[in-house]
Amino acid sequence: MTRTSVITGSASGIGAATAALLRERGQRVIGVDLKDADVQADLSTRQGRQDAAAQAVELAGGSVDAVIACAGISAPVPATLSVNYFGVVEFLEALRPTLAAAPHPRAAVVSSMASLQPNSPEMVEAALAGDEARGLEIAQSFADQGPQAGYAVYPSSKRALSRWVRRASITPEWAGAGIPLNAVAPGTVLTPMTQQLLATEESRAMVDSHVPMPLNYHQPPESIATLLAWLTSEENTHLAGQVIYCDGGADATLRGDDVWSWNDAQ
C-alpha cells in the first residue's frame, strides 16, 4: 500500500532531496513550503502552521502515514526560533491525530549538530514552555546585539527542538499511539542555506572549526534524506526519542568518547 508523507521545507535542500527520494520509491508526497509546494504556507506564524496542517490533511484525503519536518532557517533573527521550533512542533501536533489513525505512523524532524553549540537557556526554556512571545523577546535581545550575538537564536532553536523530541517521543500521545518520533542532526550540509557561508576559504575554515567533519567532509542533502526515509518507514518499529547525529563525526569529535558517565555512581 502506498504511503503518504507530508514534508515541510520541500522546495529546497534536505526537504527537496527527501521528497524526491520518497517519490522515486513510489510514495505519495505532499510538500509544504513558502512557494513551489503543494501547500504554500508561512510556518513562522501560528495561523500559517494551522492552515498548512489542515491543507495537508485535505490533500491527503484525511490519511497521513508520515510527517517529516525539514523547514528551517539560520538567520540571526527571532523568526529563526518561530520557524525552527514552533513551526515544527505546532505543525506536528496539529497533524498528530491524523497520523495516529494510520496503520504505521511515523514522524521525524531535522535538528542540527548546532544543538551542541552555545545557546540561550532562557530561550530554550521559553520554547519548551510553549511561550513563543517570550522566546521571541529573548531572541530579539540577541539580534539587537548584531549578527554574531544573534546567531545564538539558531542553536537555541535546535537545542529546544532536540529536547522536545526526547520529551514528547515517550508520551502517551506519541509512543503510546504507536508513533516513533525522532530527529536527525546534520553537520554542514551543501544546500542553498549554506552556499554563501561556504563561499570563501576563510568562511569555510570558520565553519569547519565549529563543525569538524572527519568522515567525508561536507555532506549532500541526500545523506540526510536516506536516513529520514528509514526513520519514517514501516521498518522503524522501536527507535524513539533519538537525536541521530549524521554529521561526519562532528558530535564524536566535540563530545568525545564518553556520553554515558552522567549515570555512573559518584
Summary of the structure (lengths in Angstrom):
residues: 266
radius of gyration: 17.7
end to end distance: 52.4
largest distance: 55.2
contacts: 918
relative contact order: 0.14
helix: 48%
strand: 11%
